Amino acid sequence: MGSRVLAGRYELLEQIGEGGMAVVYKARCRVLNRYVAIKILKPEFTKDLKLVEKFKKESQAAASLVHPNIVGVYDVGKEGNINYIVMELVEGKILSDMIKENGPFDYKKAIDITQQIARGLSCAHKNHIIHKDVKPHNILLTTDGVAKITDFGIAKFVDNATIVGNTDTVMGSVHYFSPEQARGGYVDEKSDIYSLGIVLYEMITGTVPFDGENPVTVALMHINDEIIPPSKVVNGVPPVLEQIIMKATNKIQVNRFKSADEMADALKNVDLISSIVGEATYLKVGKTEREPEVGRDSAADGEGINKAKKESATDMKKNGKKKVRLNKVKIAAIIIALVCAIPVSGLIYALVSGFVSVKEVEVPDLSGQTVEEATKALEDLGLKIETGDQVYDSTYGEGEIVSQSPEADSKVKEGKTITVNISKGAKEGTIPNLVGKSYEDAVFLIEKYGFKVGSVTTGKSEMPKDVVISQSPEGGEEASPREKINFVVSEGRAEGEVTMPSLIGKDIDTATSDLQKLGLAVGDIGYDMSQAYNKNQVMWQQYGADETVMKGTKVNLKVSTGTEPAGPKSIALDVDFSEAKNLVFFLTVTVSDETGTFNVISREQRLKDDLGEVVSFTGTGQGTVTVIFDNDVVMKKSVNFNTGEIN
């Protein structure tokens, strides 16, 4: 494959890496005349349509991240049965190899690398992307010492050090993932912070804090066992650095750093405190300076680790509190506590060990509600509420909820606490936001904040009658007292009318969903090649955006096939084996379309214990698919081969 050219521009030169699901090649882009890395999904996975779609969507999400500490994703594509991702080619080494060759690191080098990774994670988190698999194997170091994070969910490699959930979703690499990932709990940005803390621990000590005979054993250690402080594994770890590591790897999410930026800023202070209390307290980490010597390759080393575990367990006993050891230089301990904001309360958390199934619920949108209203709504869902900050806000009135964490529509386990920030109203001299308020409420707010009602007009809108649809000046602007505020209220609309959304550029599934939400339906769908639109993107709609149409209207669309001619749409059907009456049975899948009837699978033997499989097939126009176990029909569904819908 070394001489193959993908998409007419990427010339594959040599293989430079391989994982469980993909192979990585060095390639040259003929268009831009630069070297790139191309990750190609292995052929055995290309028949799994769900995996291929996930491969594409998650890599597109990663492509939106532009940061010097993140490996850039340039392009995503498919040629024939080859699915590929084009990435920045990083000349350097993998951090895991460097730790193996040169670990433990000098603490200053470890801090520098960790700060860079934290800045990259911060960029991802601000774009609402959580890595979920931060580990040295996914961190590259250039020859100039720049750390770059790769594999943002693009293709998690499944091996004997990876845990997989019951939906085949890779949860993370077992030596580095967080307790909440091990429990199958709510995962957020702080889960990445935990994993980064483990990476920093390994750079400082040369070993991971937890290891065992199998992944489940290690996962349970993350849930139940206390981490041995780095200073008990190697000599010369700065106390403030140890506190940072222990805070980042706290088993309770809320006790970790609030953000990756906060962790990076805390790491800056290690040398600051060192300069205050003197370098004597902060010896560099070295293989010959460890006391006792703790390694990974000898019986003596094993005894050292066991001894450290016993000492650590002694320090952790009684009411779940950590025994705090004060540094001889008392002023250093005080500064460390202030900088790291390490909690010293005896708060006890009862962690549920093992993989206990807990119901998952969707977080409602609490914006605009009072605390009392939100409390009732959350209690009905088995969730808890906690008030956070009180903030000035021109959009929501005093006492109303401005924002929340976790955000609305996210999935959490029952019992989760939702933190809400409460509005103190608009700051004096700030124009309140009137949009969405009733006419009476708008007048009340204008007068409450010392302004005057200006001209009031009406306009067409989807919003209910007499609701404010715009204002001038806009909410949030600074203005002098008694300034006039003009606003427009909605005339309402005729019953059954809706405004046509813009569908151009959206994929057909999203466009269909947008139409259905408005009470509209997809009409005839045409397919054609396009250089401007990617495959499955809408490139024409029958009614223009913002046109008024009646509910129930069918909207004809034209969809791009990309640079490939239109052809039969491949359908993926999940077949559940749970309805099989026998442990060993014969599976038959029959498809009927406009051209006739044919078998996709004809009496092939299957095992009920295999749980199920995904069956792929193509057809023309409208049709049906029938699934038969032995001689029993267990499923019969209608299929639209034009849209890919199965009903």
C-alpha positions in Angstrom: 0.0 0.0 0.0 3.1 2.2 0.2 2.6 3.6 -3.3 -1.2 4.1 -3.0 -2.6 7.7 -3.3 -5.8 8.5 -1.4 -8.3 11.1 -2.6 -6.0 11.9 -5.4 -3.7 13.9 -3.1 -2.3 11.8 -0.1 0.6 9.6 -1.2 1.2 6.8 1.4 4.9 6.5 2.1 5.5 4.1 5.1 3.7 2.6 8.0 4.7 4.3 11.3 2.3 2.8 13.8 -0.5 0.3 14.4 -3.2 -0.2 17.0 -6.1 -2.6 17.6 -8.4 -0.9 15.1 -6.3 1.3 12.9 -2.9 1.6 11.1 -1.0 4.9 10.8 1.0 5.9 7.8 3.4 8.7 7.0 2.1 10.4 3.8 2.7 13.4 1.6 0.0 15.8 0.6 0.6 16.5 -3.0 -1.7 19.6 -3.0 0.0 21.4 -0.1 3.4 19.7 -0.4 3.6 18.7 3.2 4.0 15.5 5.2 1.0 14.2 7.2 0.0 11.2 9.3 -2.9 9.2 8.0 -4.8 6.8 10.3 -6.7 4.1 8.3 -9.4 1.9 9.9 -8.5 -1.8 9.5 -10.5 -3.6 6.9 -12.2 -6.0 9.4 -14.0 -3.0 11.0 -15.3 -1.4 7.9 -18.4 -3.6 7.7 -19.5 -2.2 11.1 -21.5 0.8 9.9 -22.0 2.2 13.4 -18.3 2.1 14.2 -17.5 3.7 10.8 -20.0 6.5 11.5 -18.6 7.0 15.0 -15.0 7.1 13.5 -16.1 9.9 11.2 -18.2 12.0 13.6 -15.7 11.9 16.4 -12.8 12.8 14.2 -14.8 15.7 12.8 -15.3 16.9 16.4 -11.5 16.6 17.0 -10.9 18.6 13.8 -12.6 21.6 15.5 -9.8 21.8 18.1 -6.9 24.1 17.1 -4.2 24.3 19.8 -0.4 24.0 19.9 -0.7 21.1 22.4 -3.2 19.1 20.4 -2.4 17.0 17.3 -4.2 18.7 14.5 -6.8 16.8 12.4 -6.8 18.1 8.8 -9.3 15.9 6.9 -11.6 12.9 7.2 -12.6 10.8 4.2 -13.4 7.5 2.6 -12.2 6.0 -0.6 -13.7 2.6 -1.6 -13.7 0.6 1.6 -10.9 2.7 3.1 -11.9 5.1 6.0 -9.1 7.5 6.9 -8.2 10.5 9.0 -5.5 13.0 8.0 -3.6 14.4 10.9 -0.6 16.5 11.7 2.7 14.5 11.5 4.6 14.9 14.8 8.3 14.3 14.6 9.3 13.0 18.1 8.6 10.3 20.7 5.6 8.9 22.5 5.6 9.9 26.2 5.1 6.3 27.3 8.3 5.3 25.6 10.2 8.2 27.1 9.0 7.2 30.7 10.1 3.6 30.0 13.5 4.7 28.8 14.3 7.6 31.1 11.8 7.6 34.0 11.5 8.8 36.6 11.8 12.4 35.2 13.3 15.4 36.9 10.2 17.1 38.5 10.7 20.3 36.5 10.5 18.4 33.3 7.4 16.5 34.5 5.7 19.8 35.4 6.5 21.4 32.1 5.0 18.5 30.2 1.9 18.3 32.5 1.3 22.1 32.1 1.3 21.7 28.3 -1.1 18.8 28.4 -3.4 20.7 30.8 -3.5 23.7 28.3 -4.5 21.3 25.5 -7.2 19.7 27.6 -8.5 23.1 28.6 -9.0 24.0 24.9 -10.9 20.7 24.4 -13.0 21.2 27.5 -14.0 24.8 26.5 -15.2 23.2 23.2 -17.3 20.7 25.2 -15.0 17.7 24.2 -13.8 15.3 26.9 -10.9 13.1 26.0 -11.8 10.2 28.3 -8.5 8.4 27.6 -5.6 10.6 28.7 -2.5 8.4 29.1 1.2 8.6 28.1 0.5 6.5 25.0 -1.7 9.3 23.6 0.8 12.1 24.2 3.5 12.9 21.7 6.7 15.0 22.5 8.3 16.8 19.6 12.1 17.1 19.3 11.6 20.7 20.6 9.9 19.5 23.8 6.3 20.4 22.8 3.7 18.0 24.2 0.8 17.2 21.9 -2.4 15.2 22.8 -3.8 12.8 20.2 -6.7 10.4 19.8 -9.6 12.5 21.0 -12.1 9.6 20.9 -11.2 9.0 17.2 -10.4 5.3 17.6 -9.9 3.9 21.1 -7.7 0.8 20.8 -9.2 -2.2 22.6 -6.6 -4.4 24.2 -6.0 -6.2 27.5 -5.5 -2.9 29.3 -8.8 -1.3 28.2 -12.2 -1.5 29.9 -15.3 -1.7 27.6 -18.8 -0.9 28.8 -22.0 -2.9 28.1 -22.7 -0.8 25.0 -19.2 -1.5 23.5 -18.2 2.0 24.4 -14.5 2.2 25.3 -14.3 3.8 28.8 -10.6 4.4 28.9 -7.3 2.7 29.6 -7.5 1.0 33.0 -4.3 2.2 34.6 -5.2 5.9 34.0 -9.0 6.1 34.1 -11.0 7.7 36.9 -13.1 6.0 39.6 -16.3 7.4 38.0 -15.3 5.7 34.7 -14.7 2.5 36.6 -18.2 2.7 38.1 -19.8 3.7 34.8 -20.7 7.0 36.4 -21.0 10.6 35.1 -17.9 11.6 33.3 -16.8 15.2 32.9 -13.8 17.4 32.5 -12.6 16.4 36.0 -12.2 12.8 34.8 -9.5 14.0 32.4 -7.9 15.9 35.3 -7.7 12.6 37.3 -6.1 10.8 34.4 -3.6 13.7 33.9 -2.8 13.4 37.6 -1.9 9.7 37.1 0.3 10.6 34.1 2.1 13.2 36.3 2.5 10.5 39.0 4.1 8.1 36.6 6.5 10.7 35.2 7.6 11.6 38.8 7.8 8.0 40.1 8.4 5.9 37.0 5.5 3.7 37.8 1.6 3.8 37.8 0.0 3.9 41.3 -2.2 0.8 40.6 -1.4 -2.4 38.8 -2.8 -5.9 39.0 -3.3 -9.2 37.2 -6.3 -8.1 35.1 -8.2 -4.8 34.2 -11.1 -5.4 36.6 -8.7 -5.7 39.5 -7.0 -2.4 38.6 -10.4 -0.7 38.1 -11.5 -1.7 41.6 -8.2 -0.3 43.0 -9.1 3.1 41.4 -12.5 2.9 43.2 -11.4 1.6 46.6 -7.7 2.0 47.2 -5.8 5.1 48.3 -3.0 6.2 46.1 0.5 5.8 47.7 1.9 9.4 47.9 4.8 9.8 45.4 7.2 10.7 48.2 6.9 7.2 49.5 7.9 5.7 46.2 10.8 8.0 45.2 12.9 10.5 47.2 12.9 14.3 46.7 9.3 15.0 45.5 8.5 18.6 46.4 5.6 18.6 48.9 3.6 21.1 47.0 3.9 19.0 43.8 2.8 15.9 45.8 -0.3 17.9 47.1 -1.1 18.8 43.5 -0.9 15.2 42.4 -3.1 14.0 45.3 -5.7 16.7 44.6 -5.9 15.9 40.9 -6.3 12.2 41.7 -8.9 12.6 44.5 -11.6 9.9 44.2 -14.3 12.5 44.6 -14.8 14.7 41.4 -15.7 17.9 43.3 -12.5 17.7 45.3 -10.2 17.8 42.2 -9.1 21.0 40.4 -12.1 22.8 39.0 -10.5 23.0 35.6 -7.4 22.0 33.6 -6.3 25.7 33.7 -6.5 25.7 37.5 -4.2 22.7 37.7 -1.7 24.2 35.2 -1.7 27.4 37.3 -1.1 25.5 40.5 2.0 23.8 38.9 3.5 27.2 38.2 3.7 27.8 42.0 6.0 24.8 42.7 9.1 26.8 41.9 7.7 29.9 43.5 7.4 28.2 46.8 10.8 26.5 46.3 12.3 30.0 46.0 10.7 31.0 49.3 11.7 28.1 51.5 14.9 27.1 49.7 16.1 24.6 47.2 17.2 22.1 49.9 13.6 21.0 50.4 13.2 20.3 46.7 15.7 17.7 45.5 15.6 16.4 42.0 14.2 12.9 41.4 16.9 10.4 40.5 17.1 6.7 40.3 20.0 6.6 42.8 18.3 8.9 45.3 15.3 6.9 46.1 14.9 5.8 49.8 13.8 3.1 50.0 14.6 1.9 46.5 11.3 1.1 44.9 11.2 -0.3 41.4 9.3 -2.8 39.2 11.8 -5.5 38.4 12.9 -7.3 41.7 11.6 -9.0 44.8 13.2 -6.3 46.9 11.3 -3.7 45.0 8.0 -5.5 45.6 8.7 -5.5 49.3 9.4 -1.8 49.1 6.0 -1.1 47.5 4.2 -3.3 50.0 5.9 -1.4 52.8 4.9 1.9 51.3 1.3 0.7 50.9 1.2 -0.3 54.7 2.6 3.1 55.6 0.1 4.8 53.4 -2.8 2.8 54.8 -1.8 3.9 58.4 -1.8 7.5 57.3 -5.3 7.1 55.8 -7.1 5.4 58.7 -9.8 6.7 61.1 -13.0 8.2 59.7 -11.7 8.3 56.1 -9.4 11.3 57.0 -6.0 11.7 55.7 -3.3 12.1 58.3 -1.5 15.3 57.4 2.3 15.3 57.8 3.6 18.8 58.4 6.9 19.8 56.7 9.7 20.7 59.0 9.7 24.1 57.4 6.3 25.2 58.8 6.0 28.2 56.6 6.3 25.9 53.5 3.4 23.8 54.7 1.2 26.9 55.2 2.0 28.2 51.7 1.4 24.8 50.2 -2.0 24.6 51.7 -2.9 28.1 50.5 -1.7 27.6 47.0 -3.2 24.2 46.4 -6.4 24.9 48.4 -6.2 21.3 49.8 -9.3 20.6 51.9 -8.6 19.4 55.5 -12.2 18.7 56.6 -13.2 15.1 57.6 -15.9 14.8 54.9 -16.6 11.1 54.4 -17.8 9.8 51.1 -19.4 6.3 50.9 -18.2 5.1 47.5 -20.1 2.2 46.0 -17.6 -0.4 44.9 -18.1 -2.6 41.9 -20.1 -1.9 38.8 -23.6 -1.4 40.3 -26.3 -0.6 37.8 -27.8 2.9 38.5 -30.6 4.4 36.5 -29.5 7.2 34.2 -31.6 10.3 33.7 -31.5 13.4 31.5 -30.8 16.7 33.2 -33.7 19.2 32.6 -33.1 22.8 31.6 -33.5 24.8 34.8 -32.9 28.3 33.3 -35.4 30.9 34.5 -36.8 28.7 37.3 -36.7 29.6 41.0 -34.8 27.3 43.3 -38.1 26.0 44.7 -39.3 25.1 41.2 -36.0 23.5 40.2 -35.9 21.5 43.5 -39.3 20.0 42.7 -38.3 19.2 39.1 -35.1 17.5 40.2 -36.6 15.5 43.0 -39.1 14.0 40.6 -36.1 12.7 38.6 -34.2 11.5 41.7 -31.6 14.3 41.5 -30.4 16.8 44.1 -29.8 20.6 43.9 -27.1 22.8 45.3 -26.9 26.6 44.9 -23.7 28.0 43.6 -22.9 31.7 42.9 -25.2 34.7 42.9 -24.4 36.7 39.7 -25.7 39.8 38.0 -27.6 38.9 34.9 -29.8 41.0 32.5 -31.5 38.0 31.0 -33.0 36.4 34.1 -34.8 38.1 36.9 -33.7 38.2 40.5 -33.9 34.8 42.1 -34.1 32.9 38.8 -31.5 30.3 37.8 -29.0 31.6 35.3 -26.8 28.5 34.6 -26.3 25.0 35.8 -23.7 22.2 36.0 -24.1 19.6 34.6 -25.7 21.3 31.6 -29.2 20.6 30.4 -29.8 17.4 28.3 -26.7 15.7 29.6 -27.1 12.2 31.0 -26.3 11.6 34.7 -26.9 8.8 37.3 -29.7 9.1 39.8 -28.6 10.9 43.0 -26.4 13.4 41.1 -26.2 16.9 42.5 -26.9 19.7 40.1 -25.2 23.0 40.9 -27.2 26.2 39.9 -26.1 29.8 39.8 -28.8 32.4 40.8 -29.4 35.8 39.2 -29.2 38.9 41.4 -30.9 40.8 38.5 -29.4 43.3 36.2 -26.6 45.4 37.5 -27.5 49.0 38.1 -27.1 51.0 34.9 -27.4 47.8 32.8 -30.4 47.5 30.5 -32.4 44.3 31.3 -33.1 41.7 28.6 -36.7 41.9 27.6 -36.8 39.3 24.8 -39.2 36.5 25.7 -40.9 38.5 28.4 -44.6 39.4 28.3 -45.5 43.1 27.6 -46.4 43.6 31.3 -43.2 42.1 32.5 -41.2 44.2 30.1 -42.7 47.4 31.3 -42.1 46.3 35.0 -38.4 45.6 34.3 -37.8 48.8 32.5 -39.2 50.9 35.3 -37.6 48.7 38.0 -34.1 49.4 36.7 -34.7 53.2 36.4 -35.4 53.4 32.6 -38.4 54.7 30.7 -40.7 52.9 28.2 -40.1 54.1 24.7 -42.0 53.2 21.5 -43.8 49.9 21.5 -44.6 48.3 18.1 -45.8 44.9 16.9 -44.3 42.4 14.4 -44.7 38.9 13.0 -43.1 36.1 14.9 -43.3 32.5 15.9 -43.4 33.6 19.5 -46.8 33.8 21.3 -48.9 37.0 21.0 -47.7 40.0 23.2 -44.3 38.5 23.9 -41.3 40.8 23.3 -39.3 39.7 20.2 -36.7 42.5 20.1 -35.6 45.6 21.9 -33.4 48.7 21.4 -31.0 49.3 23.1 -30.3 45.6 23.6 -30.2 43.9 27.0 -26.8 44.0 28.8 -25.8 47.4 27.4 -24.8 50.2 29.7 -27.1 53.2 29.7 -27.9 56.4 31.6 -30.8 56.5 34.0 -34.2 57.4 32.5 -33.1 56.4 29.0 -35.9 55.2 26.8 -36.1 51.6 25.8 -38.1 50.7 22.7 -39.4 47.2 22.1 -41.4 45.1 19.6 -44.1 42.6 20.7 -45.2 39.6 18.7 -48.5 39.6 16.7 -48.6 35.9 17.0 -49.2 33.7 14.0 -52.1 31.9 12.3 -52.9 28.5 13.9 -51.0 25.8 12.2 -48.3 28.0 10.6 -44.6 27.3 11.1 -41.5 28.9 9.8 -39.3 26.8 7.5 -35.9 26.2 8.9 -32.6 26.4 7.0 -31.6 22.8 6.1 -28.8 23.5 3.5 -25.5 21.9 4.6 -27.1 19.7 7.3 -26.9 15.9 7.1 -30.1 14.3 6.1 -30.8 12.8 9.6 -30.5 16.2 11.2 -32.7 17.8 8.5 -35.3 15.1 9.0 -35.3 15.7 12.8 -35.6 19.5 12.4 -38.6 19.1 10.1 -40.3 16.6 12.4 -39.9 18.9 15.5 -41.9 21.6 13.6 -44.6 19.1 12.5 -43.3 18.9 9.0 -42.3 15.8 7.0 -39.7 14.8 4.5 -41.1 14.5 1.0 -39.3 13.2 -2.1 -35.5 12.9 -1.7 -33.2 13.3 -4.8 -29.6 12.4 -4.8 -26.8 14.0 -6.9 -23.0 14.4 -6.9 -21.5 17.6 -5.5 -18.1 19.1 -5.0 -19.4 21.7 -2.6 -21.4 19.5 -0.2 -20.2 16.4 1.6 -22.0 13.1 1.3 -25.5 13.0 2.9 -25.6 16.8 3.2 -28.7 18.6 2.1 -27.9 20.9 -0.9 -31.5 22.0 -1.9 -34.8 22.4 -0.1 -38.2 23.0 -1.7 -39.2 25.9 0.6 -36.7 28.6 1.5 -35.6 29.3 5.1 -37.9 31.6 7.0 -40.8 31.0 4.6 -44.2 30.3 6.3 -45.7 26.9 5.7 -48.5 24.9 7.3 -47.9 22.0 9.7 -48.0 18.6 7.9 -46.4 20.0 4.8 -44.1 17.5 3.0 -40.8 19.1 2.0 -38.8 17.8 -0.9 -35.0 17.7 -0.5 -32.0 17.1 -2.7 -29.0 15.3 -1.0 -25.4 15.2 -2.0 -23.6 11.9 -2.7 -20.3 13.6 -2.4 -17.9 13.0 -5.3 -19.4 9.5 -5.8 -22.4 8.7 -8.0 -25.7 8.0 -6.3 -26.2 4.4 -5.4 -28.1 2.1 -3.1 -28.1 3.2 0.5 -26.6 0.6 2.9 -28.9 -0.2 5.9 -27.6 -1.5 9.3 -30.1 -3.5 11.3 -29.5 -4.6 14.9 -30.7 -8.2 15.4 -31.2 -9.2 19.1 -30.8 -12.9 19.8 -32.7 -12.8 23.1 -36.0 -13.9 21.5 -34.4 -17.2 20.2 -36.0 -20.2 21.7 -33.0 -22.5 21.4 -29.4 -22.0 22.4 -28.4 -22.9 18.8 -30.7 -21.7 16.1 -30.9 -20.9 12.4 -31.0 -17.2 11.3 -32.7 -16.0 8.1 -32.9 -12.3 7.1 -35.1 -11.6 4.0 -35.4 -8.2 2.2 -38.1 -7.2 -0.2 -37.7 -4.0 -2.2 -39.0 -2.6 -5.6 -36.9 -5.1 -7.5 -38.1 -8.3 -5.7 -37.3 -10.5 -2.7 -33.9 -11.9 -1.7 -32.2 -13.4 1.4 -29.3 -11.5 3.0 -28.7 -14.4 5.4 -30.2 -17.8 4.6 -30.5 -20.3 7.6 -27.1 -19.7 9.0 -26.4 -21.2 12.4 -26.1 -18.8 15.4 -25.6 -19.0 19.2 -28.0 -17.3 21.5 -25.1 -16.5 23.9 -23.6 -14.2 21.2 -26.4 -11.8 22.1 -26.9 -10.3 18.6 -25.3 -8.9 15.5 -25.6 -6.1 13.0 -26.8 -7.1 9.6 -26.1 -4.8 6.6 -28.0 -4.8 3.3 -29.0 -2.5 0.4 -32.1 -2.1 -1.7 -34.1 0.2 -4.0 -37.0 2.5 -3.0 -39.4 1.2 -0.3 -39.4 -2.3 1.1 -39.4 -4.5 4.1 -36.9 -6.6 6.1 -37.9 -9.8 7.9 -35.9 -11.7 10.6 -36.6 -15.4 11.2 -35.2 -17.5 14.0 -35.6 -21.2 12.9 -39.2 -21.0 11.5 -40.5 -18.1 13.7 -40.7 -14.5 12.4 -39.3 -12.4 15.3 -39.1 -9.0 13.4 -40.6 -7.4 10.4 -39.9 -3.7 9.6 -40.5 -1.2 6.8 -37.4 0.2 5.1 -36.9 3.4 3.1 -33.7 2.8 1.1 -33.7 6.4 0.0 -33.4 7.8 3.5 -32.0 4.8 5.3 -35.0 4.8 7.8 -36.3 1.6 9.4 -39.7 1.6 11.0 
